[in-house]
Amino acid sequence: MIELPGLSNVEKPVILAPMEGITDHTFRRICLDAGADAGISEFIAAEALVRLVEKSFRKMEPAHGNEIRWVQIFGNNPESVARAAKIAEENGAHIVDLNFGCPVKKIVSKGNGAALLQNLPLMQEIAKATVNAVSIPVTAKTRLGWDFNSLVAKEASMRLQDAGIKALTLHGRTRSQQYGGIANWEAIAEVKNNPALTIPLIGNGDIDSAEKALNFFKSSGVDGMMVGRASIGNPWLFGQIKAALAGKEVILPTLKQKVDLCRKHLSDSIVQKGEKRGILEMRKHFVHYFRGIPDFKPFKLALLSAETADAVELVLKNIH
């Protein structure tokens, strides 16, 4: 069991992973409604929260009134990250997650995210300062290492455990892999099977079907799973995994259900962000909703060029 708010009674929780530009409160609500046990915010720069940047506070808005608000923060200054975590707590966060795994160049070039895999003492210092600054649980998310020559997940997990975090999510790739190649679940299992590790370990990477999720649970023994990119356009995946875990039939969505949910997603996004920005940001989702549909290219081009809600609706009406 993972002793975190909202998860303590869930035997094998399946969680929406934090994704910048994706896991806003509209998408989190969709995934929670589809079966996710929890969802994590887009990552928020500690320095921006400390400077009270409005956009950072919008990222912390709840998906709905009952959401367990799990807020992810990144930074490389222990004092700033700790202060940002305190601000998140004061603004309703139930859990703070520390991003030690983002591989994007603009993040790591400034010493943030996965860059901290090259400085484990600083990673530990940041975690400890944050744990000491707040009364809510602190978790962390990281990767196997910077590259294949520096696989440090086992040491990182021990340092983070010593710092007082309550759970660790491990993505089965190195920073050098970015999101390519195959996630190494054997390496995740090695960390999980370390007898000195007493905090829950959540596995992440390549979970794109209920069958894979079951196999990964069995092979690794992880306490929970985090699903990221595979959920974009396919929030039904959470319910499918939960059904498989319960020994129930896995049901795939119909094309009509995909169209209807895409339409609702767009509508909610426009309410949240306005028509222009809402449509622009939905372009990250449109194609994924209809992944694998035969002869979809004309619809894809029309969706990606549509500039009004009416134009999008005209395309959606013709998808069959």
PyMOL commands that set and color helices and strands:
alter all, ss='L'
color gray80, all
select helices_A, chain A and resi 25-34+46-50+54-59+78-90+105-108+113-118+120-133+153-163+185-192+210-220+229-231+236-245+255-273+275-289+297-305+309-317
alter helices_A, ss='H'
color red, helices_A
select strands_A, chain A and resi 14-16+38-39+44-45+70-74+95-100+138-143+167-171+201-204+224-227
alter strands_A, ss='S'
color yellow, strands_A
deselect
rebuild
show_as cartoon
